[in-house]
């Protein structure tokens, strides 16, 4: 016999996950739109708010995170393998009702898939955000970074 409190808790978690995935989907769409608009309207000269430190510039990133040089079919295969591993981790976390893990993994997957779309469609990732001394990045990179840091914090707290 199941208790009502367990049913309500499960239902509430599913509602939370739905809205959180909806929010992540919105970030994914914003990233895709920002890349489309960057291609259409930005130049490689960029538009800067403070000298050349903060602004928008069109950059084609052949490498991986923070412009580390690694490209080609091996990179695409590695990204797909990582995404598959993250999907597995997310499914396990969902089964255990570890909502924070599910959210952080979903952020990483959404960012990775968006950047993977770029690699498949263009042969590189479209970056456009400039912030002081950082390499040029995009919204998908932010999703990956936030999800990764959040996942590390979750696992550090468990220990």
C-alpha positions in Angstrom: 0.0 0.0 0.0 1.4 3.4 -0.9 1.0 6.5 1.1 -0.4 9.7 -0.2 2.7 11.7 0.9 4.9 9.5 -1.3 2.6 10.0 -4.3 2.5 13.8 -3.7 6.3 14.0 -3.3 6.8 12.1 -6.5 4.3 14.3 -8.3 5.9 17.5 -7.0 9.3 16.3 -8.1 8.0 15.5 -11.6 6.4 19.0 -11.8 9.7 20.6 -10.7 11.7 18.6 -13.2 9.3 19.5 -16.0 9.6 23.3 -15.2 13.4 23.0 -14.8 13.7 21.2 -18.1 11.5 23.8 -19.7 13.8 26.5 -18.3 16.8 24.7 -19.7 15.1 24.4 -23.1 14.6 28.1 -23.0 18.4 28.6 -22.4 19.1 26.2 -25.3 16.8 28.2 -27.6 18.3 31.5 -26.5 21.8 30.0 -27.3 20.7 28.9 -30.7 19.1 32.3 -31.5 22.1 34.2 -30.2 24.4 32.2 -32.6 22.1 32.8 -35.5 21.9 36.5 -34.8 25.7 36.7 -34.3 26.3 35.2 -37.7 23.8 37.6 -39.2 24.7 40.8 -37.5 28.2 40.6 -35.8 31.5 41.1 -37.4 35.0 39.9 -36.4 35.7 43.5 -35.3 33.0 43.2 -32.6 31.0 45.7 -30.6 32.5 46.6 -27.2 31.1 48.3 -24.2 34.5 49.0 -22.4 37.4 49.3 -24.8 38.1 45.7 -26.0 37.3 44.1 -22.7 33.5 43.5 -22.6 31.3 43.1 -25.7 30.2 41.0 -28.6 32.4 39.6 -31.4 31.9 36.9 -33.9 34.5 34.1 -33.5 34.6 30.6 -35.0 36.0 28.3 -32.4 37.7 25.3 -34.0 38.8 23.9 -30.7 37.1 22.9 -27.5 36.4 24.9 -24.3 38.3 28.1 -23.9 39.7 27.6 -27.5 41.9 24.5 -26.5 42.9 23.1 -29.9 41.2 19.7 -30.6 38.8 19.3 -33.5 37.6 16.9 -36.2 35.7 13.7 -36.2 37.4 12.5 -33.0 36.1 15.4 -31.1 32.6 14.8 -32.3 32.8 11.2 -31.3 34.2 12.2 -27.9 31.4 14.7 -27.4 28.7 12.1 -28.3 30.2 9.6 -25.9 30.3 12.2 -23.1 26.7 13.2 -23.8 25.7 9.5 -23.7 27.4 9.1 -20.3 25.7 12.2 -19.0 22.3 10.9 -20.1 23.0 7.7 -18.3 24.0 9.7 -15.2 20.9 11.8 -15.4 18.6 8.8 -15.7 20.2 7.2 -12.7 19.9 10.4 -10.7 16.2 10.7 -11.8 15.5 7.2 -10.6 17.1 8.1 -7.2 15.1 11.4 -7.1 18.4 13.4 -7.0 16.8 16.5 -8.6 19.9 18.7 -8.3 22.0 16.2 -10.2 19.4 15.9 -12.9 19.3 19.6 -13.4 23.1 20.1 -13.5 23.5 17.2 -15.9 20.6 18.6 -18.1 22.4 22.0 -18.2 25.6 20.3 -19.4 23.8 18.2 -22.0 21.9 21.2 -23.4 25.0 23.2 -23.7 27.0 20.3 -25.2 24.2 19.5 -27.7 24.0 23.1 -28.8 27.7 23.3 -29.4 27.6 19.9 -31.1 25.0 21.3 -33.5 27.4 24.0 -34.5 30.2 21.6 -35.1 28.1 19.4 -37.3 26.5 22.3 -39.2 29.4 24.7 -39.5 32.5 22.7 -38.6 33.2 24.9 -35.6 31.4 26.5 -32.6 30.1 30.0 -32.8 31.3 32.2 -29.9 30.4 35.8 -29.4 30.7 36.9 -25.7 33.9 38.8 -24.6 34.5 39.3 -20.9 37.8 40.9 -19.9 40.7 38.4 -20.4 38.6 35.2 -21.0 38.5 33.5 -24.4 35.4 34.3 -26.4 32.5 32.1 -25.3 28.8 31.6 -25.8 25.6 30.8 -23.7 26.1 27.1 -24.2 29.5 27.3 -22.6 27.9 29.1 -19.6 25.3 26.2 -19.3 28.2 23.7 -19.4 30.2 25.6 -16.8 27.3 26.2 -14.4 26.1 22.6 -14.7 29.7 21.3 -14.2 30.4 23.4 -11.1 27.0 22.6 -9.7 27.6 18.8 -10.2 31.1 19.1 -8.5 29.5 21.0 -5.5 26.8 18.3 -5.2 29.3 15.5 -5.1 31.7 17.3 -2.8 28.8 17.9 -0.3 28.0 14.1 -0.4 31.5 13.3 0.8 
